[in-house]
Amino acid sequence: VAGGQATLTADWSATRDGSAINCHATVVSQTTSLGYTALASAQREGVAELADAIGAVLKRSGMGQALACP
């Protein structure tokens, strides 16, 4: 990332009633503000693509579906 390095971690967990999966992502950045902005944008796009891929797997397996990420 422009200006330095960054670490992105994510924890996945289900809600108590099992109706949703939550992802909590954390960015630890040692970059310029421009680099951080680029990283945040890439993270949003990557998470949206991952959610779409998970939804496709659920649909193929007949186990459900996921709403597309906005």
ZIQUITA-V212836 format. One record per backbone hydrogen bond with DSSP energy under -0.5 kcal/mol. NH is the residue of the N-H (numbers start at 1). CO is the residue of the C=O. E is the energy in kcal/mol with one decimal. If there is no record, write none. Layout:
BEGIN
nh->[NH,NH]
co->[CO,CO]
e->[E,E]
END
This chain:
BEGIN
nh->[4,5,7,9,11,13,15,18,22,24,25,26,28,28,29,30,32,36,37,38,39,40,41,42,43,44,45,46,47,48,49,50,51,52,53,54,55,56,57,58,59,60,61,62,62,63,64]
co->[1,30,28,26,24,22,20,15,13,11,23,9,7,26,27,5,2,32,33,34,35,36,37,38,39,40,41,42,43,44,45,46,47,48,49,50,51,52,53,54,55,56,57,58,59,58,58]
e->[-2.0,-0.7,-2.8,-2.5,-1.9,-2.2,-2.5,-1.7,-3.7,-2.3,-0.6,-2.8,-3.2,-0.5,-0.6,-2.7,-1.0,-2.3,-2.3,-2.1,-2.4,-2.8,-2.1,-2.3,-2.5,-2.2,-2.1,-2.7,-2.7,-2.0,-2.2,-2.4,-2.5,-2.1,-2.2,-2.6,-2.3,-2.0,-2.1,-2.4,-2.4,-2.5,-2.1,-0.6,-1.0,-2.1,-0.9]
END
